[in-house]
Amino acid sequence: MKKQYWRGVGIGCACLLAIQLVIIVALNIMFDGVGFYVGANHSALGEKAGETLSKMNTLNYYISENYLDDVSDEDKAEGIYKGMLDSLGDPYSCYYTKEEYDELMQDNSGTYCGIGAVVTQDSESGLVTIIRVIKGSGSEEAGLKEGDVITKVSGEDISKVDLTSIVAKMKGKEGTKVEVEIYSKEKMAYETLKIERKKVEIPSVASSMKKDGIGYIAVSSFDELTDEQFIEAVDQLKKKDMKGLIVDLRNNGGGMLTSVVNMLDYMLPKGKMIVSTKDKNGKGEEYKSTSDDYFDLPLVVLVNGNTASASEVFSGAVKDYGIGTLVGTKTFGKGIVQSVIPLSDGTAIKITTSKYYTPNGKNIHGTGIEPDIEVELKTTDKEDYQYEQAETALKKLMKEK
């Protein structure tokens, strides 16, 4: 009996030590791995970390003894990491598991396997709204429409879940289905649908030549190849004798800062400020155009309330330098920059690191950019009234050229 007793004690201690190790690793990443031990604060933070570890042990004990279901140490650790980022109270900062980080990298490449809907999330309410349905996708087959609100994924309320995690839940193996609850804007009712996941390729740039020498380029996001695709599209339209250009940034939620900087480098004369950033210590970067070439044709940029982040960098530069006319409605107002920091175990964190400023030194976070010509898009309009007004504005500029 004594041998069995001490054997049981030994196993129990080993389990407790294993759990403590997971927690210690989590705390090391949270407090030490991201540089929280700084100068004179080192000892104070060390003491706080010790208190936190003690409380975590207590919580772990009660969870193990009383919680109805089993939870793995790995899931507990992931919860700690996510909680650390959630404590910032910033909707744009989050922790990515390895799977979520892989999905993020896949998104930037422009190809993924999912339901085929482009969504945006309101930073205050958490509402996830569909802003574009991809042709031939499971979402189109299921009848999803622009303006529909996604409320649940696989039965889980997503109102307090960050957008990247929500998108990851809707992705999966090609041919499988995911249950999605939506509030239909058209039917004014909730619906639960099973949507098939399909391989979706989303080119971030689409272009065409309209009548009267008007070129049109729609940019849906700023991904790794967006700048190259945009520059190529402009060059091809010039070869077709383009007289003026409409750049459509409506419902473009942003993306990579490097991509939009390269696009504006192509558009602006050499030496012009494109955008600048400042962190909490007042340090930052200045991005200036370096190309000898620049765009000198009449230009109109279409914007709306979902034009955000990198799209506002583009729109802000166009407006500040007066090289084009903004048509539509006030932009979203996201004037902050996030940095994705990969960790050694394949996970990553995304944190807000700086504010960005337009060439005239304006930070538009929370305020947005007012268009030069305000045009509302009514849901009853059969035609794209905003685009029609953009054409009218461009033709006027072309006459004045």
C-alpha positions as CSV (number, residue, x, y, z in Angstrom):
1,M,0.0,0.0,0.0
2,K,2.8,2.4,0.9
3,K,4.5,1.8,-2.5
4,Q,1.2,2.4,-4.3
5,Y,0.7,5.6,-2.2
6,W,4.1,7.0,-2.9
7,R,3.8,6.0,-6.6
8,G,0.5,7.9,-6.7
9,V,2.1,10.9,-5.1
10,G,5.0,10.8,-7.6
11,I,2.6,10.7,-10.5
12,G,0.6,13.5,-9.1
13,C,3.7,15.7,-8.6
14,A,4.9,14.9,-12.1
15,C,1.5,16.0,-13.6
16,L,1.6,19.2,-11.5
17,L,5.1,19.9,-12.6
18,A,4.1,19.4,-16.2
19,I,1.2,21.8,-15.9
20,Q,3.5,24.3,-14.2
21,L,6.0,24.0,-17.0
22,V,3.3,24.9,-19.5
23,I,2.3,27.9,-17.5
24,I,5.9,28.9,-16.9
25,V,6.6,28.7,-20.7
26,A,3.5,30.8,-21.3
27,L,4.6,33.4,-18.8
28,N,8.1,33.4,-20.2
29,I,6.7,34.2,-23.6
30,M,4.3,36.8,-22.3
31,F,6.7,38.6,-19.9
32,D,10.2,37.9,-21.2
33,G,9.9,36.8,-24.8
34,V,8.3,40.2,-25.9
35,G,10.7,42.3,-23.8
36,F,8.6,43.2,-20.8
37,Y,11.6,43.0,-18.4
38,V,13.1,46.4,-18.9
39,G,15.7,48.1,-16.7
40,A,14.5,49.0,-13.2
41,N,11.1,47.4,-13.7
42,H,12.7,43.9,-14.0
43,S,12.4,43.0,-10.3
44,A,8.9,44.4,-10.0
45,L,7.7,42.5,-13.0
46,G,9.5,39.4,-11.7
47,E,7.5,39.6,-8.5
48,K,4.3,40.1,-10.4
49,A,5.1,37.2,-12.6
50,G,5.5,35.1,-9.5
51,E,2.1,36.2,-8.2
52,T,0.6,35.4,-11.5
53,L,2.1,32.0,-11.6
54,S,0.8,31.2,-8.1
55,K,-2.7,32.3,-9.2
56,M,-2.5,30.3,-12.4
57,N,-1.6,27.2,-10.4
58,T,-4.7,27.8,-8.2
59,L,-7.0,28.3,-11.2
60,N,-5.5,25.2,-12.9
61,Y,-6.3,23.2,-9.7
62,Y,-9.9,24.2,-9.6
63,I,-10.3,23.6,-13.3
64,S,-8.8,20.2,-13.1
65,E,-10.9,19.3,-10.0
66,N,-14.2,20.8,-10.9
67,Y,-14.6,21.5,-14.7
68,L,-16.9,19.1,-16.4
69,D,-14.8,18.3,-19.4
70,D,-11.1,17.5,-19.9
71,V,-8.9,20.3,-21.2
72,S,-5.5,19.7,-22.6
73,D,-2.5,21.7,-21.2
74,E,-1.9,22.9,-24.8
75,D,-5.3,24.4,-25.0
76,K,-4.8,26.1,-21.6
77,A,-1.5,27.6,-22.7
78,E,-3.1,28.8,-26.0
79,G,-5.8,30.5,-23.9
80,I,-3.2,32.3,-21.8
81,Y,-1.5,33.6,-24.9
82,K,-4.8,34.8,-26.4
83,G,-5.8,36.3,-23.1
84,M,-2.6,38.4,-23.0
85,L,-3.4,40.0,-26.3
86,D,-7.1,40.4,-25.5
87,S,-6.1,42.3,-22.4
88,L,-4.9,45.1,-24.6
89,G,-8.5,46.0,-25.5
90,D,-7.4,46.5,-29.1
91,P,-9.5,44.8,-31.8
92,Y,-6.6,44.8,-34.2
93,S,-4.1,43.0,-31.8
94,C,-4.3,39.3,-31.4
95,Y,-2.5,36.0,-31.0
96,Y,-2.4,33.5,-33.9
97,T,-2.1,29.7,-33.3
98,K,0.1,28.0,-35.9
99,E,-2.9,27.0,-37.9
100,E,-4.3,30.6,-37.8
101,Y,-0.9,32.1,-38.8
102,D,-0.6,29.6,-41.7
103,E,-4.1,30.8,-42.8
104,L,-3.0,34.4,-42.6
105,M,0.0,33.8,-44.8
106,Q,-2.2,32.0,-47.3
107,D,-4.6,34.9,-47.4
108,N,-1.8,37.3,-48.4
109,S,-1.0,35.0,-51.3
110,G,-4.5,35.5,-52.7
111,T,-5.5,31.8,-52.8
112,Y,-7.4,29.9,-50.1
113,C,-10.1,27.2,-49.6
114,G,-13.2,28.6,-47.9
115,I,-16.8,29.8,-48.4
116,G,-15.8,32.6,-50.8
117,A,-17.0,35.7,-49.0
118,V,-15.1,38.9,-48.3
119,V,-16.0,40.2,-44.8
120,T,-15.3,43.1,-42.6
121,Q,-15.7,43.5,-38.8
122,D,-16.9,46.6,-37.0
123,S,-14.3,47.4,-34.3
124,E,-17.0,48.6,-31.8
125,S,-19.9,46.2,-32.2
126,G,-18.0,43.2,-33.5
127,L,-20.5,42.6,-36.3
128,V,-19.1,40.7,-39.2
129,T,-20.6,41.9,-42.5
130,I,-20.2,40.5,-46.0
131,I,-18.9,43.1,-48.4
132,R,-18.3,40.9,-51.4
133,V,-19.4,37.4,-52.6
134,I,-17.0,35.7,-54.9
135,K,-18.5,34.3,-58.1
136,G,-18.7,30.5,-58.3
137,S,-18.1,30.2,-54.5
138,G,-20.1,28.3,-52.0
139,S,-21.4,31.6,-50.6
140,E,-22.9,32.5,-54.0
141,E,-24.5,29.1,-54.3
142,A,-26.0,29.4,-50.8
143,G,-27.5,32.8,-51.7
144,L,-25.4,35.1,-49.5
145,K,-25.6,38.7,-50.4
146,E,-23.5,41.9,-49.8
147,G,-24.7,43.4,-46.5
148,D,-25.6,40.1,-44.8
149,V,-24.3,39.8,-41.3
150,I,-22.6,36.5,-40.1
151,T,-23.6,35.8,-36.5
152,K,-22.5,32.3,-35.8
153,V,-20.0,29.8,-37.3
154,S,-20.4,26.1,-36.5
155,G,-22.9,27.1,-33.8
156,E,-20.5,29.5,-32.1
157,D,-21.4,33.1,-31.4
158,I,-18.7,35.1,-33.1
159,S,-19.6,38.6,-31.8
160,K,-16.5,38.6,-29.5
161,V,-14.1,36.7,-31.8
162,D,-11.4,38.5,-33.8
163,L,-11.9,38.5,-37.6
164,T,-8.8,36.4,-38.4
165,S,-10.1,33.6,-36.2
166,I,-13.6,33.8,-37.7
167,V,-12.2,33.5,-41.2
168,A,-10.1,30.6,-40.1
169,K,-13.2,28.8,-38.8
170,M,-14.9,29.2,-42.2
171,K,-11.9,27.8,-44.1
172,G,-11.1,24.1,-44.4
173,K,-10.6,21.1,-46.7
174,E,-12.1,21.5,-50.1
175,G,-15.5,19.9,-50.5
176,T,-16.4,20.0,-46.8
177,K,-19.2,22.1,-45.5
178,V,-19.4,24.6,-42.6
179,E,-22.6,25.7,-40.8
180,V,-23.0,29.5,-40.9
181,E,-25.8,31.5,-39.3
182,I,-26.5,34.9,-41.0
183,Y,-28.9,37.7,-40.7
184,S,-30.2,38.3,-44.2
185,K,-30.4,42.0,-45.0
186,E,-32.8,41.2,-47.9
187,K,-35.2,38.9,-45.9
188,M,-34.7,40.7,-42.5
189,A,-34.5,37.3,-40.8
190,Y,-31.9,34.8,-39.4
191,E,-30.9,31.8,-41.5
192,T,-28.7,28.8,-40.8
193,L,-26.9,27.6,-43.9
194,K,-24.4,24.8,-44.7
195,I,-21.9,26.3,-47.1
196,E,-19.5,24.2,-49.2
197,R,-15.8,25.1,-49.0
198,K,-14.2,25.6,-52.3
199,K,-10.8,26.6,-53.6
200,V,-11.0,30.3,-54.2
201,E,-8.5,32.5,-56.1
202,I,-9.1,36.2,-55.4
203,P,-7.1,38.5,-57.7
204,S,-6.7,41.8,-55.8
205,V,-6.7,43.9,-59.0
206,A,-9.2,43.9,-61.9
207,S,-9.0,46.3,-64.8
208,S,-10.9,47.2,-67.9
209,M,-11.1,50.0,-70.6
210,K,-14.4,51.9,-70.6
211,K,-15.8,54.2,-73.2
212,D,-14.2,57.6,-74.0
213,G,-10.7,56.5,-73.0
214,I,-11.6,55.9,-69.4
215,G,-9.5,53.2,-67.6
216,Y,-10.9,51.4,-64.6
217,I,-9.0,49.5,-61.9
218,A,-10.7,47.9,-58.9
219,V,-8.3,47.0,-56.0
220,S,-10.0,44.7,-53.5
221,S,-7.1,44.3,-51.1
222,F,-3.4,45.0,-50.7
223,D,-1.6,41.7,-50.8
224,E,1.9,40.6,-51.8
225,L,1.4,40.9,-55.5
226,T,-1.1,43.8,-55.6
227,D,1.5,46.5,-56.4
228,E,2.8,44.5,-59.3
229,Q,-0.7,43.8,-60.6
230,F,-1.7,47.4,-60.2
231,I,1.3,48.8,-62.1
232,E,0.9,46.3,-64.8
233,A,-2.8,47.2,-65.2
234,V,-2.0,50.9,-65.5
235,D,0.7,50.2,-68.1
236,Q,-1.7,48.0,-70.1
237,L,-4.4,50.7,-70.0
238,K,-1.9,53.3,-71.2
239,K,-1.1,51.1,-74.2
240,K,-4.8,51.2,-75.0
241,D,-4.7,55.0,-75.1
242,M,-6.2,55.7,-71.7
243,K,-7.1,59.3,-71.2
244,G,-8.1,59.1,-67.5
245,L,-8.3,56.6,-64.7
246,I,-10.8,55.6,-62.0
247,V,-9.3,53.6,-59.1
248,D,-12.0,51.8,-57.2
249,L,-11.1,51.3,-53.5
250,R,-14.7,50.8,-52.2
251,N,-14.9,47.9,-49.7
252,N,-11.1,47.6,-49.6
253,G,-10.2,46.9,-46.0
254,G,-6.5,47.4,-46.5
255,G,-3.6,45.0,-46.2
256,M,0.2,45.3,-46.6
257,L,1.7,48.8,-46.1
258,T,4.6,47.9,-48.5
259,S,2.2,47.2,-51.3
260,V,0.4,50.5,-51.2
261,V,3.7,52.4,-50.7
262,N,5.0,50.7,-53.9
263,M,1.8,51.7,-55.8
264,L,2.1,55.4,-54.7
265,D,5.8,55.3,-55.5
266,Y,4.7,54.6,-59.1
267,M,2.0,57.3,-59.0
268,L,3.9,60.3,-57.4
269,P,6.8,62.4,-58.6
270,K,10.2,61.5,-57.1
271,G,11.0,62.7,-53.6
272,K,7.3,63.1,-52.4
273,M,6.3,61.9,-49.0
274,I,4.0,58.9,-49.3
275,V,3.2,58.2,-45.7
276,S,5.0,58.4,-42.3
277,T,4.6,56.4,-39.1
278,K,5.2,57.1,-35.4
279,D,5.3,54.7,-32.5
280,K,4.6,55.5,-28.9
281,N,8.1,56.9,-28.5
282,G,7.7,59.3,-31.4
283,K,10.0,57.2,-33.6
284,G,9.0,55.9,-37.0
285,E,9.6,55.7,-40.7
286,E,9.1,58.0,-43.6
287,Y,8.3,56.6,-47.0
288,K,9.1,58.7,-50.0
289,S,8.7,58.1,-53.7
290,T,11.9,57.1,-55.5
291,S,10.7,56.5,-59.0
292,D,11.6,58.9,-61.9
293,D,8.2,58.1,-63.5
294,Y,4.8,59.3,-62.2
295,F,1.1,59.2,-63.2
296,D,0.1,62.5,-64.9
297,L,-3.4,61.6,-66.3
298,P,-6.7,62.8,-64.8
299,L,-7.5,60.6,-61.8
300,V,-10.6,59.8,-59.7
301,V,-10.6,57.5,-56.7
302,L,-13.9,55.8,-55.5
303,V,-14.2,55.4,-51.7
304,N,-16.8,54.4,-49.1
305,G,-17.2,53.6,-45.5
306,N,-15.4,50.3,-45.9
307,T,-12.3,51.9,-47.5
308,A,-9.8,51.4,-44.7
309,S,-6.2,51.3,-43.6
310,A,-3.9,50.9,-46.7
311,S,-6.7,52.1,-48.9
312,E,-6.8,55.3,-46.9
313,V,-3.0,55.7,-47.3
314,F,-3.6,55.7,-51.1
315,S,-6.6,58.0,-50.8
316,G,-4.9,60.4,-48.4
317,A,-1.9,60.9,-50.6
318,V,-4.1,61.5,-53.7
319,K,-6.1,64.1,-51.8
320,D,-3.2,65.8,-50.0
321,Y,-1.3,66.3,-53.3
322,G,-4.4,67.1,-55.3
323,I,-3.5,64.7,-58.1
324,G,-7.0,63.3,-58.2
325,T,-10.6,63.6,-57.0
326,L,-12.2,61.4,-54.3
327,V,-15.8,60.4,-55.0
328,G,-18.1,58.5,-52.7
329,T,-18.6,58.6,-48.9
330,K,-16.3,59.2,-45.9
331,T,-13.7,56.4,-45.5
332,F,-13.5,54.1,-42.5
333,G,-10.9,55.9,-40.4
334,K,-8.2,53.3,-39.5
335,G,-5.0,55.3,-39.2
336,I,-2.9,52.8,-37.2
337,V,-0.4,50.2,-38.3
338,Q,-0.2,46.5,-37.1
339,S,3.0,44.4,-37.2
340,V,2.9,40.6,-37.4
341,I,5.7,39.1,-35.3
342,P,6.3,35.4,-36.0
343,L,7.4,33.3,-32.9
344,S,9.8,30.4,-33.0
345,D,7.1,27.7,-32.6
346,G,5.2,28.7,-35.7
347,T,2.7,30.9,-33.9
348,A,2.6,34.7,-34.2
349,I,1.2,37.8,-32.7
350,K,-0.2,40.9,-34.4
351,I,0.0,44.1,-32.5
352,T,-0.7,47.8,-33.2
353,T,2.7,49.4,-33.3
354,S,2.3,52.9,-34.7
355,K,0.1,55.5,-36.2
356,Y,0.4,56.6,-39.8
357,Y,0.2,60.1,-41.2
358,T,-0.8,61.3,-44.6
359,P,1.7,63.6,-46.5
360,N,0.2,66.7,-44.9
361,G,0.7,65.2,-41.4
362,K,-2.9,64.1,-40.7
363,N,-3.7,61.0,-38.7
364,I,-7.2,60.0,-39.8
365,H,-7.8,57.3,-37.1
366,G,-11.4,57.5,-36.0
367,T,-12.3,60.3,-38.4
368,G,-11.7,59.0,-41.9
369,I,-11.2,61.0,-45.1
370,E,-13.9,63.1,-46.5
371,P,-14.4,62.7,-50.3
372,D,-14.2,65.7,-52.6
373,I,-17.5,64.8,-54.1
374,E,-19.9,63.1,-51.7
375,V,-22.2,60.5,-53.4
376,E,-24.3,58.0,-51.4
377,L,-25.0,54.6,-52.9
378,K,-28.7,53.9,-52.4
379,T,-29.8,50.3,-52.1
380,T,-32.6,51.0,-54.5
381,D,-30.3,52.1,-57.3
382,K,-30.2,49.5,-60.1
383,E,-27.1,51.1,-61.5
384,D,-23.8,52.0,-59.7
385,Y,-24.6,55.6,-59.1
386,Q,-21.3,56.3,-57.4
387,Y,-19.4,55.0,-60.4
388,E,-21.5,57.1,-62.8
389,Q,-20.6,60.2,-60.8
390,A,-17.0,59.2,-60.8
391,E,-17.1,59.0,-64.6
392,T,-18.7,62.4,-64.7
393,A,-16.0,63.9,-62.5
394,L,-13.3,62.3,-64.5
395,K,-14.6,63.5,-67.9
396,K,-14.6,67.0,-66.4
397,L,-11.0,66.6,-65.4
398,M,-10.2,65.2,-68.9
399,K,-11.7,68.3,-70.5
400,E,-9.7,70.6,-68.2
401,K,-6.4,68.7,-68.9
